[in-house]
Amino acid sequence: MVGSKSGVATRLKEVSPFVVSVHCIAHRTNLATLQAAESSECKVVSSEIDKTINLLAVHFKKSGKKKTILHAIQKELNDAQKNIKEVSQD
C-alpha cells in the first residue's frame, strides 16, 4: 500500500500532494518484535525463562503434597487451578 512507485499512498499523493502516509502500527510492531527476537540477548533471556519454568514444573510434578500446596495458593489468589507444564525443548 505504501509502495514508492505504484502503492496506494503514492497514487493518492499524485492527486493530493499533502497526503501523509504512515505504516500500520501493528505491522511496524510485528516487524520490530521479529527483529528483536533474533537478537542474542533475547535468546539468552528466553532460554533462562524456559529453564526456570521447567524447574518449577518438575518441582510441582513430582510431589502430590506440593501440587496440593500450589492449588491452595491458587485458590487463595482466586486463580484457576492449573498444573504447571514443562516447556518443550526443540
N, C-alpha and C positions, 0 to 999 in steps of 0.2 A: 504494500500500500504506500510505502514511502520511497519507492524506487526513484533513483535520480533521473531516469530517462522516461519511463512510462508509468510510474506509480500514480495513484490517485492524487496524492498530495501535489506532485509535480504538475499534473493536469489542472488541478484547481488553482495553483499559483499562476498558471498561464492566463486564466480568466480574471483572477483577483490576486495581484502581487502581494497583498498584505496578509494572505493566509499564512498561518504559522502551523507547522506540522510537528507533532510530538509523538514519539514512540509510546505504545501502550505500556503503562506502568507495570502491569502483570507480566508482560513479555520481558521487559527490562529486568525485573526482579528475578524471573526464572533464569535468564542468561547469567546474571551476577551470581546466583546461587550455584549454578552448574560450574562456573569458573572457580568459585571459592571452594567447592567440594573437591576439586582437583588439586588443591594446594597440599603440600606435605604436612603442614601444621594441622589442617582439618583431618587428614587421615590418621594422624597420631592421636588426636583427641577422640575421634570416633572409635579407634581401636581400644583406647583406655576405657571408654564408656561401655563398649561391648564386654570387656573383661570384667568390669565391675558388676554389670547385670548378670553375667554368667556365675560369678562368685556368689551373688545373692540368691540366684535360682538354686544353685547346688546347696547352699546353706539351708534354705527352707524345704527343699525337695526331700532331703534325706531324713527328716525328723517330723513325725506326726505332731509332737509337742510344739515344735517351732511353728508348724503350719497353724496350729490352734492359736498360738500367740499372735501370729500375723493376722488371722481372721478377727481376733478380738480387737486388735488395734484398728483394723479397717472398719469394724462395726462401730467403735467409739468415734471414729472420724466421719461416720455416716458415708463411708465409701463402699462401693460394691465389693463383695468378697471375691477376690480373684487370686489365682495362683500365679507365681512368677515363673515364666518360661525362659529357657536359655535362648540366647541369640544364636542363630545358625551361623556356622563358620563356613564360608565358601572357599 
